Amino acid sequence: MADVEFDADGNDMSAARHSRRDVIRGGARYVAGASVAAHILAATGAGDAFAQELRGVAARTGKRGYGPLVKTGGDMSLPRGFRAVSFDALGTVMSDGNKLPGNHDGSACVGAGVKGQAAIFRNHEEETISKAMAPKGAYDRSAPGGVTKAIFDTEKGIHVASAVVLAGTANNCNGGLTPWGSWLTCEEMTDGRRQGFEKDHGYIFEVPLDATGPVEAVPLKAMGRFEHEACAVDPKTGIVYITEDNGDPADGFYRFLPHTRGKLQRGGVLQMLCVQGRSRYDTASGQKVGKRLRCEWVTIRDPDPSDADKHPDAVYQQGLAQGAASFVGLEGARWHRGHVYFSATEGGDAEVGQIWRYTPGPTARQGGILTLVYESPGRKTLDCPDGLEISPRGGVMLCEGGDGNEVDGGDNYIRILSPQGKIEPFARNDAPLDLHEYDDEDFPKPGPIGRSEWSGLCYSPDGKWMFVSISNPGKTYAITGPWENGWA
């Protein structure tokens, strides 16, 4: 595909869209691709013929579900028949001689270029100023975060190797794969020289998928200096959608229009989402599942504010001043069949989570449609969805990132949002929390102190292995089993 050019007004080429006939035509064999659409229509209660057809397709697959969770004897409980292989715990000496950092976070999996092997790109949400993972070639020698790459043999079910591929960044939280062969890793902090670092932080960095060691860390400053969370890329246009997790006072949903598709380092235009006719629209409460909100975008004139270290919301405030919409705790984001799905961890009337969908218009200038797909009624159903992934079987996989405290019995789960719009548990975190990461304010009351959050859920290219981490103190797991019984 030829390069797509954007100007400061956001003009771009039209993006291809799937028709209703495309979705229906495949019948039950199309469910893996269409199930997210089926789920949305089921969850919203839409009653038109298309919605009924999609729900029927999903129902005819006859999945019986995974059944109750059972303790594995390790760090988690899983459905019967599933097993987990753990690797790359905090402090493990990697193949390159570096010790593995902790706080495992956003991840993605791709083929490793060798038959039967998968490569997992994994962020590390380290933020305390200390010795970097790999000082040589690091962006900032005083920053301990970055990205590691693990190789896993999916035929033998064993971990093969791991190494640092980006060093000297801070608080690398989530990110996203690009269709041109790279991993975008996002810093979720804006501290800089005034806070004791060698360089300013709060940027997105790009790591090529063929990296075998530390790559040159180049901040993509045109993509904004704020508390980034995740990225989702439209493969047709190269537009990058970005979530923000500042939360004080709120967060924006952004898009980056690159001047040249696939060449983010050449710059572009950063914009923030607005709801048409509703200046400063607040999505945090009073929302209705299924309601379609027409949207437009406002341009951020100063994406790299010099005072972002003192004011992490400096970019957000620029958008808000132009009437942009606000969210609370935006986290994971994924592009899937013409839509961006993203989670708002603390959104909703119960303040424990929402799942949103944004559908772009045919051109960047025309804006698009924002729809609330699901809202959690309480912690016992879904507790603060963080990372988000679309399963090869069609479920929306949600990593709970709640406090995991006495309110809900101290548990954090991986949940499945099925095509029927139901929330089902897939895994429970049984690993103890490392209290060294927290102060007394985090757990002011006695009682069960809960579990760490799940993070970085992704799948091997063949769909037979799920990779996921327990973020604190940090360990990665490969899970396999009878996937065909459900939607995970």
JOCOR-V562103 format. One line per field, one symbol per residue. psi: psi as a letter, one per 30 degrees, with the letter a starting at -180 (. if undefined). burial: 1 if it has 24 or more other ideal C-beta (glycine too) atoms within 12 Angstrom, else 0. A space follows every 10 residues. Layout:
psi: ???
burial: ???
//
This chain:
psi: klkkkkaffg kalkkkkkle eeeeefbeff eeefeeeeee eeefgkglee eeeeeeeeef fgkflfalkk kffbglkllk fllkkklhlk fkklfgflkk lahkbkllkl kgfkkgkkkj kkljhkfkja kleiejgkej ffkfaaklkk kkjfefhlke lllkfklglk hjdablklfg hlkkkkkhlg lbefgflell lglklkjkfg kfaklkjjki ffgkjaildl kkkjfefgkk kklkiefjfa llklkjjkek kgiffgaakk lkklkkgikh kjfflglkkf kkjklakkkj eifikfgfef ifgeeeeeee fggllkljhk clkkkjhglk klkjegllef hgklklkkjl lfleffaakk kjekkkflef ejjikckkkk lfffljkkjk glfhafeggg kklklkjlfg gkkkkekkjg kkkjfffllf feifklakfa lllllhklll efgfkkkllj ekfjkkkkkl aieffaf.
burial: 0001110001 0110100000 0011000101 1111111111 1111010000 1011101100 1010110010 0100111110 0101111111 0101010111 1111111111 0100001111 1111111110 0111001111 1111111111 1111001011 1111111111 1111111111 0111111111 1100101011 1111111110 1011101111 1111111111 1111111111 1111111001 1111111110 1101000111 1111100001 1111001011 0010111111 0011100110 1111111111 0011111111 1111111111 1111111101 1111111111 1011001111 1111110010 1111111111 1111111111 1111101101 1111111111 1011111111 1010000000 0000000011 1111111111 1011111111 1111111111 10100111
//
